[in-house]
Amino acid sequence: MSLFQRLRQIALAVILTWGWKRALVAMAAGALSVLALAPFNAVPVLFVTFPLLIWLIDGAGAGRLGGIPAAALTGYWFGLGYFVPGLYWTGYAFFVDADIFAWLTPFAVLGLPAGLAVFPAIGFALARLLWTKDAARVLALAAGLTVSEWLRGHVLTGFPWNALGYALSEPLPLAQTASLIGLWGMTFLTVAIFASPAVLIDRTRDRRLSWRVPAAAVTLLIVMSIFGAIRLSLHPTTMVAGTKLRLMQPNLQQDVKFNYAAKAEVMKKYLALSDRASGPQSTGVRDATILIWPESAFPFFLTREADAMAQIAELLPKGTVLITGSVRAPDLPPGKPITRAYNSIYVIDHDGSVLAIYDKLHLVPFGEYLPFQDAMEKLGFEQLTRVRGGFIPGTARHALPVPGAPPALPLICYEAIFPDEVGARNERPGWIVNLTNDGWFGISTGPYQHLEQARMRAIELGLPLVRSANTGISAVIDPVGRTVASLGLGIEGILDASLPAAIPPTIFARVGDAPAAMLVALAVFLALRRRVAKRHP
C-alpha cells in the first residue's frame, strides 16, 4: 500500500467516524495541538492535527441541516481538548487560599475550557456554512476559526489566551509576519497552512494537482522565514544610550505577598535584592537608572506607608527611578473606609515623590472582580484577590513618562495578551513595560505561554518589551522579539540590562487588524465562489 493510499484510508476512517469516537478524535486533535505552543513549540504537530479537523467537518455533512450542528459539536470537542491541557494551570491559583478556594478547582480546570470551547464550535459551524468539496474548504476553516478566535478575544471582556496564531511565534523568523498582519492574521495563516495536507486525499483527474495546496503552504512558510530573516538582519539590537535597567524578581510565595503582617519581611527582601551586586564590578542599584519591581509588589497601600516610601527613597541614588506595581487606594473623603482599590503602576523618583501613575484597565474576571459583583458577594463568593467589591478599573491607557528613558506603554499582567487594545493608540511610546505576577500559576506551562504572548506584542508593534514578574519569567526583549536577557521561572534574583531601542512603527502598528480582515474576507469570497460554481457548473 502506498503512502497516499494509507493516508486516504486514515482520512476515510476519520470522515466516517461518528458518536463518541468522533468526539475522541476531535479532543485528541485539540490536546495534541497544544504542543505547538510554549514551552514545547512543536509546531509540526499541527500538520497532523489540523488535517483531522478538515476530515471531521467533511464527515459532518452526513448530519442534519447541512452538517452545521454536527460540525459545531465537533468544534466543541476540539476546543475542550485544546483548552483543558492548555489552561490546566489555572487550577494552581485556587490553592493559594486552599481553605477557601480549593473546592472551585474543578470548575476552573474544566469549567473554563468548557465555556471557551463554544468559540471553536462557532468557528467550525461558520466553516461548514462555507464548505466545499475541494481545496477551498481549507480557507473556509481558516476564516471560520479566525472569526471565532477574534470573538474569543473580545466577547465578555475577552480571553485570547493561547490563540491559534501563537503557534507561529517560533522559530523567530516566522513570528516576524506578525508585524504585518498581527495575531489574527497569524491565526488565519496557522490554520490555512497546517490544514493544507488534508486535500491530499481529494479525488482529482491528475493526482499531482492534490499536492499543489500543501506545496503552496510550505512555500508560504519558506517565504515567511525569508521575510523574517531579512527583517531580523535589518534590525540588529541597538540600545537607548544611558538607560540601564535592573529588574528585581523576588520569587515571593503568594501567601506572603498578600499578608500585611509580612510588610517588614517583604520590604527587607526587596531592598536587599535590589541592591545586590551582580558581578565583581557591580555597585548594586547604583548601576541602574531604572529599577523595576513586579505587579502588586506590596501587601499594603504603598503611598500610605511613609516608612516604606522613605526606605525606597533611601535605596534609590540620584538619577535612578523605580517603576513598581502596587495596589492603590482611591481618593476618598476623610473617615470613609477603603473597600476597593486600583491595581496600579507607580513611577517613583529618588526623593520618594510619585512622578506618574497608571491604573490597570482590563481587569481579570474572577481574579480581580466578579461578574455581577454585588449579587455574587451576597451569595458568599469572592474573587481570588479577596478585595471586597472588586478592583476599580482605570479610565485610560496612557504612556508613562520615565526620566532618562522614552515614555513607556504600561501593561499589567494579562493586559499583554490583547493585541487590539495595545495596538490601537495615537501616541507611540518608546517601549513596553509589563509588570506581572505569574506566581498564581506555580511551575507550569502558564508563565511560558504568558511570556510568548507578551513577546508577540513587541514584534507586532516594533517596540522593546521589559517584563518584570514576581516568580518569573522576567525578560528584556528587543523590538523584533530577540531575548536580550531573562531570568527563569521560580528563581530569585536580579536582571541587569540596557534598554533596547524601538524601531519605526510596523504595518500592524499603523493599520491594526485591517490586513487580517482582508485575509478573512478574501477566503470567504473564494469559498463562496467555489460553492456557487459547484452548484451552477
C-alpha positions in Angstrom: 0.0 0.0 0.0 1.4 3.4 -1.0 1.8 6.3 1.4 -1.0 8.1 -0.5 -3.4 5.1 -0.2 -2.6 4.8 3.5 -3.3 8.5 4.1 -6.6 8.2 2.2 -7.5 5.2 4.3 -6.9 7.1 7.5 -8.9 10.1 6.2 -11.9 8.0 5.3 -11.8 6.3 8.7 -11.9 9.8 10.3 -14.6 11.1 7.9 -16.8 8.1 8.7 -16.3 8.2 12.5 -19.4 9.1 14.5 -20.6 9.3 18.1 -18.1 9.1 20.9 -15.3 8.1 18.6 -15.7 11.4 16.7 -15.6 13.3 19.9 -12.5 11.4 21.0 -10.7 12.1 17.7 -11.6 15.8 18.0 -10.4 16.1 21.6 -7.2 14.3 20.8 -6.5 16.7 18.0 -7.1 19.6 20.3 -4.9 18.2 23.1 -2.0 17.4 20.7 -2.3 20.9 19.1 -1.3 22.4 22.5 2.2 21.0 21.9 2.6 23.7 19.2 2.6 26.4 21.9 5.2 27.4 24.5 7.1 25.9 26.2 7.1 23.0 23.7 6.8 24.8 20.4 6.4 21.5 18.5 4.8 23.3 15.6 4.9 20.4 13.0 2.4 18.5 15.1 -0.3 20.8 13.5 0.4 19.1 10.2 -1.1 16.1 11.8 -3.9 17.6 13.9 -5.4 20.2 11.6 -6.0 17.9 8.6 -8.0 15.8 11.0 -10.3 18.8 11.6 -10.9 19.1 7.8 -11.8 15.4 7.6 -14.1 15.6 10.6 -16.0 18.5 9.1 -16.2 16.6 5.8 -17.9 13.8 7.7 -20.3 16.2 9.4 -22.1 16.6 6.1 -24.0 13.4 6.8 -25.8 15.1 9.6 -28.9 17.3 9.5 -29.1 21.0 8.4 -26.2 20.6 6.1 -24.0 19.2 8.8 -23.7 22.5 10.7 -24.8 21.2 14.1 -22.5 18.2 13.8 -19.6 20.5 12.8 -20.3 22.8 15.7 -20.3 19.8 18.1 -17.1 18.6 16.6 -15.6 22.0 17.1 -16.7 22.0 20.7 -14.9 18.7 21.4 -11.8 20.0 19.7 -11.9 23.2 21.9 -12.4 21.2 25.1 -9.4 19.0 24.2 -7.4 22.1 23.4 -8.2 24.2 26.4 -8.1 21.7 29.2 -4.3 20.8 28.8 -3.6 24.4 27.6 -5.2 26.0 30.7 -4.8 23.4 33.4 -2.5 25.7 35.3 -5.4 28.0 36.3 -6.2 25.4 38.9 -3.0 26.3 40.8 -4.4 29.7 41.7 -7.2 28.1 43.8 -4.7 26.6 46.1 -3.2 29.9 47.2 -6.0 30.2 49.8 -6.8 26.5 49.6 -9.2 26.5 52.6 -11.4 29.0 50.8 -11.0 28.3 47.1 -9.7 24.7 46.6 -13.2 23.3 46.1 -13.5 25.5 43.0 -10.5 23.9 41.2 -12.5 21.5 39.1 -14.8 24.4 38.0 -11.7 26.3 36.8 -9.8 23.4 35.2 -12.9 22.0 33.4 -15.5 24.8 33.6 -13.4 27.5 31.9 -12.4 25.2 29.0 -16.0 24.1 28.7 -17.1 27.7 28.3 -14.2 28.7 25.9 -14.9 25.6 23.7 -18.1 27.4 22.5 -15.9 29.6 20.3 -14.2 26.9 18.2 -17.7 25.4 17.9 -18.8 28.7 16.3 -15.7 28.6 14.1 -16.5 25.1 12.9 -20.1 26.0 12.2 -19.1 29.0 10.2 -16.6 26.9 8.2 -19.3 24.4 7.5 -21.6 27.1 6.1 -18.8 27.9 3.6 -17.8 24.3 3.0 -16.9 22.9 -0.4 -15.6 19.6 -1.7 -12.3 20.9 -2.9 -9.3 22.8 -1.5 -11.3 25.9 -0.8 -12.6 24.2 2.4 -9.2 24.8 3.9 -9.8 28.6 3.5 -13.3 28.1 4.9 -11.9 26.6 8.1 -9.2 29.3 8.3 -11.8 32.0 8.0 -14.2 30.4 10.5 -11.6 29.8 13.2 -10.1 33.3 12.8 -13.5 34.8 13.3 -14.2 32.6 16.3 -10.8 33.3 17.8 -11.3 37.1 17.4 -14.7 36.7 19.1 -13.0 34.8 22.0 -10.6 37.8 22.3 -13.5 40.3 22.7 -16.7 38.7 24.0 -17.4 39.1 27.7 -14.2 41.2 28.1 -12.3 38.6 26.0 -9.7 35.9 26.8 -7.5 35.3 23.7 -5.0 33.2 25.7 -3.3 30.6 23.5 -4.9 31.9 20.3 -4.0 29.6 17.5 -1.8 32.2 15.8 0.8 31.8 18.6 1.8 28.5 17.0 3.8 30.6 14.6 5.7 32.6 17.3 8.6 30.1 17.0 11.0 30.0 15.3 11.6 33.7 15.5 11.8 34.4 11.7 8.3 33.0 11.3 7.0 35.3 14.0 8.1 38.5 12.1 5.0 38.2 9.9 3.0 39.4 12.9 4.5 42.9 12.2 2.4 42.9 9.0 -0.9 41.1 10.0 -1.0 40.9 13.8 -2.2 37.9 15.9 -5.5 37.4 14.0 -3.7 37.3 10.6 -1.2 34.8 12.1 -4.2 32.7 13.3 -5.6 32.6 9.7 -2.2 31.6 8.3 -1.7 28.9 11.0 -5.0 27.2 10.2 -4.6 27.5 6.4 -1.0 26.3 6.3 -1.3 23.4 8.6 -4.7 22.1 7.5 -3.5 22.1 3.8 -2.3 18.4 3.8 -6.0 17.4 4.1 -6.5 18.0 0.4 -4.0 15.2 -0.5 -6.9 12.7 -0.3 -9.1 14.7 -2.7 -10.1 13.0 -6.0 -8.6 14.8 -9.0 -8.0 13.8 -12.6 -4.3 14.5 -12.1 -3.1 13.3 -8.7 -0.3 15.8 -8.9 -2.8 18.6 -8.5 -3.6 17.5 -5.0 0.0 18.3 -4.0 -0.3 21.9 -5.1 -2.1 23.2 -2.0 0.3 21.7 0.6 3.2 22.7 -1.6 1.9 26.3 -1.6 1.6 26.1 2.2 5.2 25.0 2.6 6.3 27.7 0.1 4.4 30.3 2.2 6.3 29.1 5.3 9.6 29.5 3.4 8.6 33.0 2.2 7.7 33.9 5.8 11.0 32.6 7.0 12.9 34.6 4.4 11.0 37.7 5.2 11.6 37.2 8.9 15.4 36.5 8.4 15.7 39.7 6.3 13.7 41.7 8.9 15.9 40.4 11.7 19.1 41.3 9.8 17.8 44.8 9.1 17.1 45.5 12.7 20.0 44.4 14.9 19.5 45.1 18.6 20.5 48.6 19.5 20.3 50.2 22.9 19.0 53.5 24.3 22.1 55.5 25.3 22.5 56.0 29.0 19.5 53.9 30.1 20.4 51.0 32.4 17.7 48.6 33.7 17.6 46.5 36.8 14.7 44.1 37.2 14.1 42.6 40.6 12.5 39.1 40.7 11.7 38.3 44.4 10.0 34.9 43.8 7.7 35.5 46.7 5.1 33.0 47.7 1.5 34.2 47.3 0.7 33.8 51.0 3.5 36.2 51.9 2.7 38.6 49.0 -0.8 39.4 50.3 -0.1 39.3 54.0 0.1 42.7 55.7 1.9 41.2 58.7 4.8 40.3 56.3 5.3 44.0 55.4 8.7 44.3 57.0 9.9 41.0 55.6 8.8 41.9 52.1 10.4 45.4 52.2 13.7 43.9 53.6 13.8 41.4 50.8 13.0 43.9 48.1 15.6 46.4 49.3 18.4 43.8 49.8 17.7 42.1 46.5 17.5 45.4 44.5 20.9 46.5 45.8 22.6 43.1 45.3 25.9 43.2 43.4 25.6 41.4 40.1 29.3 40.9 39.5 32.8 41.9 40.6 32.4 45.4 39.2 28.8 45.9 40.3 27.8 48.7 42.7 24.3 47.4 43.1 21.3 49.6 42.3 23.7 52.5 41.6 24.4 50.8 38.3 20.8 51.3 37.1 18.9 54.3 36.0 15.6 52.4 36.2 14.8 49.8 38.9 11.7 47.7 38.2 9.6 45.7 40.6 6.7 43.4 39.6 3.0 43.7 39.8 1.2 44.3 43.1 4.5 44.2 44.8 3.4 45.0 48.4 0.8 43.6 50.9 -0.2 47.2 51.6 -1.0 50.6 50.0 2.5 51.8 49.2 2.0 55.5 49.2 0.1 55.4 52.5 3.1 53.8 54.3 5.5 56.6 55.0 8.3 54.3 56.2 8.2 52.2 53.1 8.4 55.3 50.9 11.3 56.5 53.0 13.1 53.2 52.5 12.6 53.4 48.8 13.9 57.0 48.7 17.0 55.9 50.7 17.6 53.0 48.3 17.4 55.0 45.1 20.5 57.0 44.2 20.0 60.4 42.5 19.2 59.8 38.8 17.5 56.4 39.4 13.7 55.9 39.4 11.6 53.0 40.5 8.8 51.5 38.4 6.7 49.3 40.6 3.4 47.6 40.8 1.2 48.4 43.8 -2.4 48.3 45.0 -3.6 51.9 45.1 -6.3 53.3 47.3 -8.9 55.6 45.7 -9.2 59.2 46.8 -12.0 59.2 49.4 -13.3 61.8 51.9 -11.6 61.6 55.3 -13.0 58.9 57.5 -14.6 56.9 54.8 -13.3 53.3 54.8 -11.4 51.9 51.8 -13.3 48.9 50.4 -12.0 48.9 46.8 -8.7 49.7 45.1 -6.8 50.0 41.9 -4.1 47.7 40.5 -1.5 50.2 39.6 2.0 51.1 38.4 3.9 53.9 40.0 7.0 55.7 38.8 8.8 57.0 41.9 11.8 59.4 42.0 14.9 59.1 44.1 13.4 61.5 46.7 10.3 59.4 47.1 8.0 61.5 45.0 5.4 59.9 42.7 6.1 61.0 39.1 3.4 59.1 37.3 0.6 56.5 37.9 -1.2 54.0 35.6 -4.3 52.1 36.8 -5.0 48.8 35.2 -7.8 49.0 32.6 -8.5 45.4 31.7 -9.2 43.5 35.0 -9.2 39.7 35.3 -12.7 38.2 35.8 -12.9 36.1 39.0 -9.4 37.2 39.8 -9.8 41.0 40.3 -13.6 41.3 40.1 -16.7 39.1 39.9 -19.3 39.5 37.2 -22.5 40.9 39.0 -20.2 41.7 41.9 -22.8 42.7 44.5 -25.1 39.7 43.8 -22.2 37.3 43.9 -20.8 38.7 47.1 -24.3 38.4 48.7 -24.2 34.7 47.8 -20.8 34.4 49.6 -18.5 34.4 46.6 -15.1 36.2 46.5 -12.6 36.8 43.7 -9.2 35.2 44.2 -7.6 38.5 45.3 -10.3 38.8 48.0 -10.7 42.6 47.6 -14.2 43.3 48.7 -16.2 45.0 45.9 -13.5 44.1 43.4 -10.7 46.2 41.9 -11.6 49.5 40.2 -10.7 49.7 36.5 -8.7 52.6 35.3 -10.1 55.1 32.9 -7.5 55.3 30.1 -4.3 53.7 28.9 -1.5 56.3 28.6 2.2 56.4 28.2 4.2 56.7 31.4 6.8 59.4 31.4 10.1 57.9 32.7 13.1 60.2 33.4 16.1 59.1 31.5 14.2 56.9 29.1 11.5 57.2 26.4 7.8 57.1 27.5 6.7 53.6 28.4 3.5 51.8 27.5 2.3 50.2 30.7 0.7 46.7 30.7 -0.2 44.9 33.9 -0.4 41.1 33.9 -2.6 39.7 31.2 -3.2 43.1 29.5 -0.3 42.0 27.4 -2.4 39.3 25.7 -4.8 41.8 24.0 -3.3 43.0 20.7 -6.2 45.2 19.7 -6.0 47.3 22.9 -2.3 47.6 22.8 -2.1 48.5 19.1 -5.0 51.0 19.0 -3.0 54.0 20.1 -2.4 57.5 18.8 0.7 58.2 20.8 3.7 56.0 20.2 5.8 55.1 23.3 9.4 54.0 23.2 9.0 50.7 25.0 6.5 48.4 26.7 6.8 47.8 30.5 4.8 44.7 31.6 4.6 44.0 35.3 3.0 40.7 36.2 2.6 38.2 39.0 2.6 34.7 37.5 3.2 33.2 40.9 -0.5 32.3 40.9 0.3 29.5 38.4 3.3 27.8 40.0 5.9 26.0 38.0 3.7 25.2 35.0 3.3 26.0 31.3 1.2 29.1 32.1 4.1 31.5 32.7 5.9 30.3 29.5 2.7 30.9 27.5 2.3 34.3 29.0 5.8 35.4 28.1 5.3 34.1 24.5 2.2 36.2 24.1 3.8 39.3 25.6 6.7 38.9 23.2 4.3 38.9 20.3 3.2 42.4 21.2 6.8 43.6 20.8 7.0 42.1 17.3 3.6 43.4 16.3 4.4 47.0 17.4 8.2 47.2 16.8 8.7 48.1 20.5 11.0 46.6 23.0 9.4 44.8 25.9 10.6 44.8 29.5 8.8 42.3 31.7 9.2 42.1 35.5 7.5 39.0 37.0 7.3 38.1 40.7 8.3 34.4 40.2 9.4 34.8 36.6 9.9 34.8 33.7 11.4 38.3 33.7 12.9 39.3 30.4 14.2 42.2 28.3 13.1 41.6 24.6 14.1 43.8 21.7 11.5 45.1 19.1 11.8 42.1 16.8 11.4 39.6 19.6 15.0 38.7 20.5 15.6 37.9 24.1 18.3 40.3 25.3 18.3 39.0 28.9 16.0 36.8 31.0 15.6 35.3 34.5 14.0 31.9 34.6 10.8 30.6 36.3 11.0 30.1 40.1 14.3 31.9 40.6 15.0 34.7 43.0 17.4 37.3 41.6 18.1 40.5 39.7 18.4 41.1 36.0 20.6 43.9 34.6 20.3 45.0 31.0 20.3 48.0 28.7 17.0 49.2 27.2 16.7 48.2 23.5 15.7 51.0 21.2 12.4 51.0 19.3 12.2 50.6 15.5 9.9 52.5 13.2 6.2 51.7 13.5 5.2 48.4 11.9 2.4 48.0 9.4 0.3 46.4 12.2 1.0 49.4 14.4 -0.2 51.7 11.6 -3.3 49.9 10.4 -4.2 47.3 13.1 -6.4 44.4 12.1 -7.2 45.5 8.6 -4.8 43.0 6.9 -6.3 40.1 8.9 -9.8 41.2 8.0 -8.8 41.3 4.3 -7.5 37.8 4.5 -10.7 36.5 6.1 -12.9 38.4 3.5 -10.8 37.0 0.6 -11.2 33.5 2.0 -14.9 33.9 2.4 -15.2 35.2 -1.2 -13.2 32.4 -2.7 -15.1 29.7 -0.7 -18.5 31.1 -1.7 -17.4 31.4 -5.3 -16.4 27.8 -5.3 -19.8 26.8 -3.8 -21.7 28.7 -6.4 -19.5 27.3 -9.2 -20.2 23.7 -8.0 -24.0 24.3 -7.9 -24.1 26.0 -11.3 -21.3 24.5 -13.4 
